[in-house]
Amino acid sequence: MPRHHSYSLSDEKVAELVFRRYGVKITPEQIARAYAPEQKMSWKKSIEVARFIKGMTLKQAKTWLEDVVKLKRPVPIKTFKKKQAHHATPWEGWPVAKWPVKVAKRFLQLLENLENNARFRGLDVDRVVIVHAAAHKGIRIPNIMPRAFGRATRFDEQTVNVELIAAELPKEVVPKHYKLNLVKK
């Protein structure tokens, strides 16, 4: 267990966040959490995927990320888009998109963990909505890349700490479908 295994939001802050966003009061028993420390994947792509799945139900997020792994649907890139290819898009609002397969696979494992935690707490999985998703930089694993003529360059491996917090919401508030309905042609 890593020494930094703590969530960034307490139960009170999560309840306040849900009340501000959805107008519903929840108890700490309606909150499920999942944490994946020191994942070897891209930090920038992790931020984009976390931002994208926030506000989705568990089922919506899992189906979308499964389609990302199969290269059928993209993830919008909103922040880290310098020198990125723009696509002739059938969707509106974000011309930069990627298919981060490795990150999507790790997030699918974390979503499975979150679903199991929600079931263990006795929550209705169909009404569980991801209210907080964050990806933070983890430790850097030092490495060296050998170069020509006996030189070497430092080539560190980055890790990412990912946390997901979900809450069980009433049926009236749960999003029915996500606003983007895309299929790669």
N, CA, C and O of each residue as an XYZ file, in Angstrom:
740
protein
N       0.850     -1.177      0.000
C       0.000      0.000      0.000
C       0.897      1.241      0.000
O       1.759      1.380      0.868
N       0.704      2.125     -0.946
C       1.531      3.333     -0.986
C       1.238      4.254      0.186
O       0.161      4.202      0.780
N       2.186      5.076      0.503
C       2.071      5.945      1.672
C       1.099      7.103      1.462
O       0.692      7.741      2.433
N       0.722      7.385      0.228
C      -0.098      8.550     -0.069
C      -1.539      8.177     -0.390
O      -2.234      8.939     -1.062
N      -2.003      7.018      0.078
C      -3.333      6.539     -0.270
C      -4.397      7.326      0.505
O      -4.890      6.874      1.538
N      -4.735      8.497     -0.009
C      -5.798      9.291      0.591
C      -6.558      9.974     -0.528
O      -5.985     10.360     -1.547
N      -7.842     10.114     -0.323
C      -8.670     10.736     -1.337
C      -8.645     12.241     -1.151
O      -8.466     12.741     -0.041
N      -8.825     12.953     -2.248
C      -8.744     14.404     -2.173
C     -10.022     15.025     -1.633
O      -9.999     16.171     -1.185
N     -11.142     14.297     -1.661
C     -12.408     14.842     -1.178
C     -12.950     13.994     -0.037
O     -12.976     12.766     -0.117
N     -13.380     14.662      1.020
C     -14.019     13.964      2.133
C     -15.477     13.693      1.781
O     -15.977     14.183      0.768
N     -16.158     12.911      2.617
C     -17.569     12.603      2.366
C     -18.427     13.861      2.378
O     -19.373     13.977      1.599
N     -18.102     14.800      3.257
C     -18.885     16.046      3.320
C     -18.724     16.866      2.037
O     -19.687     17.435      1.524
N     -17.488     16.915      1.531
C     -17.257     17.678      0.303
C     -17.932     17.015     -0.899
O     -18.432     17.702     -1.790
N     -17.946     15.683     -0.922
C     -18.628     14.977     -2.010
C     -20.124     15.252     -1.942
O     -20.755     15.504     -2.969
N     -20.700     15.205     -0.736
C     -22.131     15.494     -0.582
C     -22.446     16.921     -1.016
O     -23.475     17.165     -1.646
N     -21.562     17.868     -0.681
C     -21.751     19.261     -1.091
C     -21.641     19.401     -2.616
O     -22.412     20.142     -3.227
N     -20.697     18.700     -3.222
C     -20.519     18.717     -4.672
C     -21.759     18.165     -5.381
O     -22.219     18.732     -6.372
N     -22.296     17.054     -4.865
C     -23.496     16.463     -5.461
C     -24.680     17.404     -5.309
O     -25.496     17.521     -6.223
N     -24.786     18.072     -4.174
C     -25.905     18.993     -3.969
C     -25.807     20.185     -4.923
O     -26.816     20.619     -5.479
N     -24.591     20.715     -5.115
C     -24.421     21.841     -6.035
C     -24.702     21.451     -7.478
O     -25.318     22.215     -8.221
N     -24.252     20.263     -7.880
C     -24.373     19.853     -9.276
C     -25.746     19.273     -9.614
O     -26.284     19.542    -10.688
N     -26.319     18.474     -8.700
C     -27.562     17.769     -9.004
C     -28.757     18.218     -8.157
O     -29.892     17.858     -8.469
N     -28.528     18.994     -7.095
C     -29.622     19.461     -6.247
C     -30.203     18.367     -5.372
O     -31.380     18.428     -5.014
N     -29.405     17.366     -5.019
C     -29.870     16.226     -4.236
C     -28.966     16.069     -3.025
O     -27.745     16.177     -3.132
N     -29.574     15.813     -1.869
C     -28.782     15.550     -0.663
C     -28.535     14.058     -0.554
O     -29.454     13.250     -0.689
N     -27.261     13.697     -0.303
C     -26.903     12.288     -0.148
C     -26.214     12.087      1.193
O     -25.755     13.040      1.822
N     -26.150     10.832      1.619
C     -25.467     10.471      2.857
C     -24.139      9.806      2.506
O     -23.945      9.395      1.362
N     -23.227      9.694      3.459
C     -21.955      9.015      3.173
C     -22.112      7.544      2.779
O     -21.211      6.973      2.166
N     -23.249      6.924      3.126
C     -23.476      5.530      2.739
C     -23.771      5.395      1.244
O     -23.734      4.285      0.711
N     -24.061      6.493      0.566
C     -24.370      6.466     -0.864
C     -23.152      6.776     -1.725
O     -23.288      7.004     -2.927
N     -21.979      6.786     -1.136
C     -20.752      7.142     -1.856
C     -19.862      5.911     -1.986
O     -19.659      5.178     -1.018
N     -19.333      5.689     -3.186
C     -18.374      4.609     -3.435
C     -17.113      5.230     -4.027
O     -17.179      6.196     -4.787
N     -15.969      4.662     -3.668
C     -14.689      5.205     -4.119
C     -13.810      4.103     -4.690
O     -13.949      2.929     -4.345
N     -12.901      4.510     -5.574
C     -11.884      3.600     -6.102
C     -10.616      4.410     -6.333
O     -10.670      5.574     -6.731
N      -9.480      3.781     -6.080
C      -8.193      4.464     -6.167
C      -7.185      3.528     -6.813
O      -7.081      2.367     -6.416
N      -6.450      4.005     -7.787
C      -5.409      3.220     -8.454
C      -4.101      3.988     -8.388
O      -3.894      4.913     -9.174
N      -3.215      3.628     -7.470
C      -1.949      4.359     -7.356
C      -0.887      3.845     -8.321
O      -0.865      2.669     -8.685
N      -0.008      4.763     -8.724
C       1.207      4.447     -9.480
C       0.932      3.623    -10.729
O       1.549      2.577    -10.931
N       0.020      4.082    -11.558
C      -0.268      3.421    -12.832
C       0.713      3.926    -13.885
O       0.936      5.131    -14.000
N       1.293      3.018    -14.646
C       2.264      3.397    -15.675
C       1.523      3.732    -16.963
O       1.315      2.877    -17.823
N       1.131      4.997    -17.072
C       0.417      5.471    -18.259
C       0.613      6.973    -18.364
O       1.216      7.598    -17.491
N       0.099      7.541    -19.437
C       0.277      8.959    -19.703
C      -0.573      9.801    -18.763
O      -1.774      9.573    -18.624
N       0.054     10.767    -18.128
C      -0.659     11.652    -17.207
C      -1.616     12.567    -17.959
O      -2.744     12.782    -17.515
N      -1.183     13.106    -19.086
C      -2.023     14.034    -19.842
C      -3.272     13.340    -20.392
O      -4.374     13.883    -20.303
N      -3.105     12.159    -20.951
C      -4.258     11.426    -21.465
C      -5.176     10.986    -20.328
O      -6.393     10.922    -20.501
N      -4.598     10.685    -19.170
C      -5.409     10.306    -18.013
C      -6.295     11.454    -17.561
O      -7.450     11.244    -17.189
N      -5.760     12.660    -17.593
C      -6.557     13.832    -17.220
C      -7.727     13.988    -18.182
O      -8.848     14.254    -17.749
N      -7.487     13.828    -19.469
C      -8.550     13.993    -20.460
C      -9.633     12.924    -20.299
O     -10.821     13.227    -20.400
N      -9.229     11.677    -20.050
C     -10.212     10.604    -19.867
C     -11.001     10.823    -18.583
O     -12.216     10.625    -18.563
N     -10.319     11.230    -17.505
C     -11.017     11.481    -16.239
C     -12.026     12.616    -16.399
O     -13.147     12.529    -15.899
N     -11.632     13.666    -17.087
C     -12.534     14.794    -17.316
C     -13.740     14.357    -18.138
O     -14.856     14.826    -17.919
N     -13.504     13.455    -19.085
C     -14.571     13.044    -19.983
C     -15.599     12.144    -19.293
O     -16.795     12.285    -19.551
N     -15.167     11.225    -18.425
C     -16.121     10.290    -17.829
C     -16.837     10.867    -16.613
O     -17.801     10.276    -16.126
N     -16.380     12.008    -16.121
C     -17.055     12.609    -14.971
C     -18.470     13.024    -15.378
O     -18.651     13.694    -16.395
N     -19.455     12.635    -14.600
C     -20.841     12.941    -14.902
C     -21.570     11.812    -15.591
O     -22.787     11.886    -15.762
N     -20.864     10.765    -15.994
C     -21.494      9.606    -16.621
C     -21.888      8.582    -15.560
O     -21.352      8.584    -14.452
N     -22.822      7.715    -15.909
C     -23.091      6.560    -15.057
C     -21.984      5.531    -15.295
O     -21.214      5.642    -16.249
N     -21.916      4.530    -14.415
C     -20.887      3.505    -14.577
C     -21.049      2.772    -15.908
O     -20.063      2.508    -16.594
N     -22.282      2.445    -16.271
C     -22.528      1.723    -17.513
C     -22.125      2.557    -18.727
O     -21.503      2.037    -19.653
N     -22.473      3.846    -18.734
C     -22.111      4.713    -19.850
C     -20.599      4.812    -19.996
O     -20.072      4.707    -21.104
N     -19.895      5.016    -18.876
C     -18.438      5.151    -18.926
C     -17.784      3.862    -19.403
O     -16.837      3.899    -20.189
N     -18.289      2.711    -18.929
C     -17.693      1.439    -19.342
C     -17.903      1.181    -20.829
O     -16.976      0.750    -21.515
N     -19.112      1.437    -21.340
C     -19.343      1.190    -22.761
C     -18.513      2.136    -23.620
O     -17.989      1.734    -24.659
N     -18.390      3.402    -23.188
C     -17.596      4.350    -23.982
C     -16.126      3.932    -24.013
O     -15.501      3.934    -25.073
N     -15.576      3.575    -22.855
C     -14.158      3.213    -22.815
C     -13.898      1.883    -23.520
O     -12.820      1.689    -24.082
N     -14.862      0.969    -23.500
C     -14.704     -0.266    -24.274
C     -14.647      0.054    -25.767
O     -13.887     -0.566    -26.511
N     -15.452      1.023    -26.202
C     -15.395      1.443    -27.604
C     -14.087      2.158    -27.925
O     -13.597      2.061    -29.050
N     -13.516      2.872    -26.961
C     -12.208      3.510    -27.172
C     -11.142      2.435    -27.370
O     -10.271      2.573    -28.229
N     -11.210      1.366    -26.578
C     -10.239      0.279    -26.719
C     -10.376     -0.384    -28.086
O      -9.379     -0.792    -28.682
N     -11.611     -0.492    -28.586
C     -11.847     -1.087    -29.907
C     -11.644     -0.083    -31.045
O     -11.837     -0.425    -32.212
N     -11.255      1.158    -30.713
C     -11.031      2.243    -31.674
C     -12.296      2.627    -32.437
O     -12.229      2.979    -33.614
N     -13.439      2.560    -31.775
C     -14.703      2.949    -32.402
C     -15.104      4.375    -32.042
O     -15.667      5.088    -32.874
N     -14.822      4.794    -30.817
C     -15.182      6.137    -30.361
C     -13.945      6.822    -29.789
O     -13.095      6.168    -29.185
N     -13.841      8.127    -29.974
C     -12.683      8.846    -29.434
C     -12.983      9.490    -28.081
O     -14.119      9.502    -27.608
N     -11.934     10.016    -27.488
C     -12.047     10.840    -26.285
C     -11.645     12.254    -26.686
O     -10.598     12.436    -27.309
N     -12.449     13.257    -26.346
C     -12.087     14.623    -26.727
C     -10.859     15.106    -25.973
O     -10.710     14.840    -24.780
N      -9.989     15.810    -26.666
C      -8.807     16.394    -26.054
C      -9.057     17.889    -25.980
O      -9.183     18.557    -27.007
N      -9.129     18.416    -24.756
C      -9.498     19.817    -24.591
C      -8.351     20.687    -24.092
O      -8.303     21.875    -24.409
N      -7.430     20.123    -23.321
C      -6.361     20.932    -22.739
C      -5.030     20.736    -23.459
O      -4.428     21.705    -23.922
N      -4.574     19.512    -23.555
C      -3.249     19.219    -24.085
C      -3.354     18.941    -25.579
O      -3.234     17.793    -26.008
N      -3.583     20.002    -26.385
C      -3.851     19.802    -27.802
C      -2.918     20.567    -28.729
O      -3.219     20.712    -29.914
N      -1.794     21.058    -28.221
C      -0.847     21.719    -29.105
C      -0.212     20.702    -30.035
O       0.172     19.610    -29.616
N      -0.109     21.076    -31.300
C       0.498     20.245    -32.333
C      -0.178     18.879    -32.445
O       0.481     17.883    -32.742
N      -1.481     18.832    -32.210
C      -2.237     17.604    -32.357
C      -3.065     17.676    -33.640
O      -3.483     18.755    -34.061
N      -3.288     16.550    -34.236
C      -4.043     16.489    -35.482
C      -5.503     16.845    -35.238
O      -6.105     16.380    -34.270
N      -6.070     17.664    -36.110
C      -7.491     17.981    -36.075
C      -8.186     17.069    -37.079
O      -7.691     16.849    -38.184
N      -9.328     16.548    -36.683
C     -10.041     15.600    -37.525
C     -11.224     16.277    -38.199
O     -11.809     17.211    -37.652
N     -11.570     15.804    -39.383
C     -12.817     16.227    -40.016
C     -13.909     15.480    -39.271
O     -14.163     14.306    -39.542
N     -14.551     16.158    -38.336
C     -15.339     15.464    -37.333
C     -16.827     15.460    -37.635
O     -17.369     16.450    -38.126
N     -17.495     14.333    -37.339
C     -18.950     14.311    -37.424
C     -19.598     14.841    -36.158
O     -20.825     14.904    -36.076
N     -18.798     15.224    -35.166
C     -19.320     15.750    -33.914
C     -19.028     17.229    -33.818
O     -18.260     17.765    -34.617
N     -19.621     17.883    -32.867
C     -19.516     19.334    -32.727
C     -18.618     19.716    -31.556
O     -18.598     19.018    -30.542
N     -17.884     20.799    -31.680
C     -17.251     21.425    -30.532
C     -15.809     21.090    -30.250
O     -15.111     21.922    -29.669
N     -15.318     19.928    -30.624
C     -13.932     19.602    -30.325
C     -13.316     18.830    -31.479
O     -13.580     17.638    -31.639
N     -12.494     19.500    -32.287
C     -11.895     18.833    -33.438
C     -10.722     17.916    -33.080
O     -10.342     17.067    -33.886
N     -10.138     18.073    -31.878
C      -9.008     17.240    -31.488
C      -9.538     16.073    -30.660
O     -10.194     16.271    -29.637
N      -9.249     14.873    -31.109
C      -9.689     13.672    -30.396
C      -8.597     12.614    -30.496
O      -7.809     12.598    -31.442
N      -8.567     11.735    -29.504
C      -7.598     10.648    -29.500
C      -8.279      9.374    -29.046
O      -9.402      9.391    -28.543
N      -7.581      8.279    -29.234
C      -8.039      6.985    -28.796
C      -6.975      6.412    -27.848
O      -6.192      5.554    -28.256
N      -6.936      6.875    -26.586
C      -5.907      6.410    -25.645
C      -6.218      5.012    -25.116
O      -6.858      4.867    -24.074
N      -5.771      3.999    -25.826
C      -6.152      2.619    -25.536
C      -5.608      2.155    -24.183
O      -6.341      1.561    -23.392
N      -4.341      2.418    -23.917
C      -3.735      1.955    -22.671
C      -4.418      2.603    -21.461
O      -4.707      1.928    -20.473
N      -4.669      3.892    -21.542
C      -5.332      4.610    -20.449
C      -6.759      4.100    -20.288
O      -7.236      3.942    -19.164
N      -7.439      3.844    -21.389
C      -8.819      3.355    -21.318
C      -8.875      1.980    -20.654
O      -9.793      1.705    -19.882
N      -7.903      1.117    -20.948
C      -7.874     -0.206    -20.304
C      -7.693     -0.080    -18.795
O      -8.355     -0.781    -18.031
N      -6.804      0.806    -18.362
C      -6.591      0.998    -16.919
C      -7.833      1.599    -16.257
O      -8.191      1.212    -15.145
N      -8.488      2.539    -16.934
C      -9.704      3.131    -16.381
C     -10.830      2.095    -16.323
O     -11.649      2.134    -15.405
N     -10.883      1.172    -17.284
C     -11.890      0.113    -17.223
C     -11.683     -0.784    -16.012
O     -12.649     -1.196    -15.369
N     -10.420     -1.090    -15.697
C     -10.145     -1.875    -14.494
C     -10.593     -1.114    -13.244
O     -11.160     -1.699    -12.322
N     -10.333      0.191    -13.224
C     -10.722      1.005    -12.073
C     -12.240      1.128    -11.978
O     -12.785      1.136    -10.875
N     -12.934      1.223    -13.118
C     -14.395      1.265    -13.103
C     -14.982     -0.049    -12.603
O     -16.000     -0.054    -11.911
N     -14.350     -1.150    -12.949
C     -14.788     -2.456    -12.427
C     -14.635     -2.495    -10.905
O     -15.512     -2.987    -10.195
N     -13.513     -1.971    -10.416
C     -13.283     -1.883     -8.976
C     -14.335     -0.992     -8.316
O     -14.864     -1.334     -7.258
N     -14.636      0.138     -8.934
C     -15.642      1.053     -8.391
C     -17.015      0.395     -8.361
O     -17.762      0.562     -7.397
N     -17.349     -0.350     -9.405
C     -18.637     -1.043     -9.434
C     -18.727     -2.094     -8.325
O     -19.762     -2.224     -7.671
N     -17.645     -2.840     -8.116
C     -17.628     -3.836     -7.040
C     -17.739     -3.168     -5.673
O     -18.425     -3.678     -4.787
N     -17.063     -2.023     -5.497
C     -17.173     -1.307     -4.225
C     -18.590     -0.805     -3.994
O     -19.086     -0.834     -2.867
N     -19.246     -0.344     -5.059
C     -20.625      0.129     -4.938
C     -21.561     -1.028     -4.591
O     -22.455     -0.873     -3.759
N     -21.360     -2.182     -5.222
C     -22.185     -3.350     -4.889
C     -21.965     -3.784     -3.441
O     -22.909     -4.150     -2.742
N     -20.714     -3.739     -3.004
C     -20.397     -4.137     -1.628
C     -21.086     -3.225     -0.616
O     -21.487     -3.677      0.457
N     -21.224     -1.959     -0.949
C     -21.896     -1.002     -0.056
C     -23.416     -1.070     -0.163
O     -24.120     -0.380      0.574
N     -23.930     -1.901     -1.083
C     -25.365     -2.075     -1.221
C     -26.030     -1.025     -2.098
O     -27.227     -0.775     -1.957
N     -25.282     -0.409     -2.995
C     -25.839      0.625     -3.870
C     -26.420     -0.001     -5.137
O     -25.985     -1.067     -5.570
N     -27.409      0.675     -5.724
C     -27.975      0.261     -7.003
C     -27.028      0.742     -8.103
O     -26.905      1.944     -8.341
N     -26.362     -0.199     -8.771
C     -25.298      0.136     -9.721
C     -25.829      0.922    -10.921
O     -25.087      1.700    -11.521
N     -27.101      0.730    -11.277
C     -27.665      1.457    -12.418
C     -27.833      2.940    -12.127
O     -27.913      3.745    -13.056
N     -27.888      3.316    -10.845
C     -28.082      4.726    -10.492
C     -26.808      5.376     -9.971
O     -26.852      6.509     -9.492
N     -25.681      4.690    -10.052
C     -24.420      5.239     -9.557
C     -23.798      6.102    -10.651
O     -23.584      5.645    -11.774
N     -23.508      7.367    -10.305
C     -22.952      8.341    -11.246
C     -21.569      8.767    -10.752
O     -21.374      8.993     -9.557
N     -20.625      8.875    -11.662
C     -19.274      9.326    -11.309
C     -19.333     10.834    -11.074
O     -19.577     11.601    -12.005
N     -19.109     11.257     -9.832
C     -19.199     12.677     -9.502
C     -17.829     13.329     -9.410
O     -17.721     14.553     -9.481
N     -16.781     12.528     -9.253
C     -15.424     13.081     -9.170
C     -14.462     12.099     -9.805
O     -14.470     10.913     -9.474
N     -13.638     12.582    -10.711
C     -12.602     11.775    -11.344
C     -11.360     12.645    -11.452
O     -11.418     13.751    -11.990
N     -10.245     12.154    -10.946
C      -9.018     12.951    -10.953
C      -7.822     12.050    -11.248
O      -7.785     10.880    -10.868
N      -6.853     12.635    -11.935
C      -5.595     11.960    -12.219
C      -4.466     12.893    -11.784
O      -4.364     14.023    -12.261
N      -3.634     12.414    -10.887
C      -2.526     13.211    -10.362
C      -1.207     12.545    -10.719
O      -1.129     11.324    -10.854
N      -0.177     13.358    -10.870
C       1.141     12.807    -11.150
C       1.611     11.972     -9.967
O       1.460     12.361     -8.810
N       2.183     10.818    -10.284
C       2.747      9.955     -9.264
C       4.257     10.106     -9.227
O       4.805     11.110     -9.681
N       4.915      9.107     -8.687
C       6.371      9.151     -8.633
C       6.946      8.951    -10.025
O       6.285      8.400    -10.906
N       8.171      9.400    -10.218
C       8.873      9.174    -11.478
C       9.874      8.048    -11.236
O      10.648      8.083    -10.280
N       9.848      7.059    -12.109
C      10.764      5.935    -11.995
C      11.993      6.265    -12.831
O      11.890      6.357    -14.054
N      13.154      6.447    -12.202
C      14.339      6.851    -12.958
C      14.811      5.755    -13.900
O      14.815      4.572    -13.559
N      15.200      6.171    -15.072
C      15.680      5.252    -16.087
C      16.705      5.980    -16.940
O      16.741      7.211    -16.964
N      17.526      5.231    -17.630
C      18.563      5.825    -18.469
C      18.466      5.212    -19.867
O      18.326      4.000    -20.028
N      18.544      6.093    -20.876
C      18.527      5.645    -22.268
C      19.950      5.753    -22.808
O      20.480      6.860    -22.899
N      20.583      4.636    -23.169
C      21.945      4.706    -23.717
C      21.958      5.406    -25.074
O      21.039      5.247    -25.878
N      23.002      6.172    -25.312
C      23.145      6.918    -26.570
C      24.461      6.525    -27.233
O      25.220      5.707    -26.714
N      24.703      7.112    -28.358
C      25.931      6.791    -29.099
C      27.144      7.390    -28.396
O      27.016      8.345    -27.630
N      28.294      6.839    -28.653
C      29.599      7.312    -28.150
C      29.671      7.317    -26.629
O      30.299      8.198    -26.041
N      29.035      6.345    -25.988
C      29.150      6.188    -24.546
C      28.349      7.172    -23.719
O      28.508      7.223    -22.500
N      27.496      7.949    -24.353
C      26.686      8.904    -23.591
C      25.396      8.238    -23.121
O      25.072      7.125    -23.535
N      24.680      8.921    -22.270
C      23.389      8.428    -21.795
C      22.497      9.628    -21.506
O      22.975     10.703    -21.142
N      21.212      9.428    -21.672
C      20.233     10.469    -21.399
C      19.245      9.938    -20.378
O      18.826      8.783    -20.442
N      18.884     10.780    -19.453
C      17.897     10.392    -18.460
C      16.538     10.252    -19.147
O      16.130     11.124    -19.914
N      15.847      9.158    -18.868
C      14.561      8.882    -19.493
C      13.655      8.300    -18.427
O      13.518      7.081    -18.316
N      13.034      9.171    -17.640
C      12.218      8.715    -16.524
C      10.860      8.224    -17.000
O      10.329      8.685    -18.010
N      10.315      7.283    -16.250
C       8.979      6.762    -16.543
C       7.997      7.420    -15.586
O       8.218      7.448    -14.376
N       6.907      7.950    -16.141
C       5.947      8.643    -15.295
C       4.864      7.684    -14.821
O       4.518      6.725    -15.510
N       4.338      7.960    -13.637
C       3.216      7.192    -13.114
C       2.093      8.161    -12.756
O       2.309      9.360    -12.581
N       0.901      7.609    -12.654
C      -0.286      8.426    -12.417
C      -1.093      7.798    -11.288
O      -1.268      6.580    -11.245
N      -1.588      8.637    -10.369
C      -2.515      8.203     -9.330
C      -3.915      8.629     -9.760
O      -4.174      9.814     -9.967
N      -4.806      7.669     -9.891
C      -6.165      7.947    -10.377
C      -7.157      7.651     -9.269
O      -7.068      6.621     -8.601
N      -8.111      8.569     -9.078
C      -9.172      8.325     -8.108
C     -10.525      8.615     -8.743
O     -10.681      9.566     -9.508
N     -11.495      7.775     -8.409
C     -12.864      7.940     -8.858
C     -13.779      7.906     -7.645
O     -13.623      7.063     -6.761
N     -14.735      8.825     -7.606
C     -15.740      8.848     -6.552
C     -17.099      8.889     -7.235
O     -17.348      9.722     -8.107
N     -17.970      7.978     -6.827
C     -19.301      7.892     -7.416
C     -20.343      7.955     -6.307
O     -20.067      7.623     -5.154
N     -21.538      8.386     -6.677
C     -22.637      8.491     -5.722
C     -23.898      7.920     -6.341
O     -24.124      8.022     -7.546
N     -24.716      7.313     -5.487
C     -26.007      6.804     -5.927
C     -27.009      7.950     -5.891
O     -27.220      8.567     -4.847
N     -27.623      8.230     -7.034
C     -28.554      9.345     -7.158
C     -29.964      8.823     -7.417
O     -30.126      7.685     -7.857
N     -30.992      9.643     -7.149
C     -32.360      9.227     -7.484
C     -32.534      9.088     -8.997
O     -31.780      9.668     -9.779
N     -33.551      8.301     -9.396
C     -33.760      8.014    -10.822
C     -34.015      9.262    -11.649
O     -33.624      9.315    -12.815
N     -34.668     10.277    -11.067
C     -34.977     11.480    -11.846
C     -33.735     12.263    -12.236
O     -33.746     12.990    -13.230
N     -32.683     12.126    -11.477
C     -31.483     12.941    -11.674
C     -30.424     12.221    -12.511
O     -29.576     12.869    -13.124
N     -30.467     10.905    -12.542
C     -29.454     10.122    -13.260
C     -29.517     10.450    -14.749
O     -30.600     10.424    -15.334
N     -28.358     10.765    -15.387
C     -28.371     11.067    -16.821
C     -28.818      9.851    -17.633
O     -28.295      8.751    -17.459
N     -29.784     10.061    -18.514
C     -30.344      8.954    -19.310
C     -29.368      8.501    -20.392
O     -29.138      7.305    -20.567
N     -28.802      9.454    -21.112
C     -27.825      9.134    -22.148
C     -26.811     10.265    -22.188
O     -27.086     11.392    -21.775
N     -25.643      9.935    -22.691
C     -24.614     10.965    -22.750
C     -24.816     11.797    -23.997
O     -25.350     11.312    -24.994
N     -24.392     13.048    -23.946
C     -24.703     14.001    -24.998
C     -24.029     13.698    -26.339
O     -24.476     14.190    -27.375
N     -22.974     12.907    -26.334
C     -22.274     12.587    -27.581
C     -22.610     11.168    -28.005
O     -22.496     10.240    -27.205
N     -23.016     10.992    -29.230
C     -23.323      9.674    -29.756
C     -22.498      9.487    -31.024
O     -22.945      9.814    -32.123
N     -21.308      8.965    -30.859
C     -20.360      8.915    -31.968
C     -19.992      7.492    -32.340
O     -19.952      6.607    -31.485
N     -19.730      7.283    -33.580
C     -19.157      6.032    -34.057
C     -18.131      6.393    -35.111
O     -18.428      7.153    -36.033
N     -16.934      5.862    -34.988
C     -15.884      6.128    -35.972
C     -16.238      5.415    -37.270
O     -16.617      4.244    -37.261
N     -16.112      6.120    -38.373
C     -16.464      5.529    -39.670
C     -15.251      4.955    -40.354
O     -15.361      4.417    -41.456
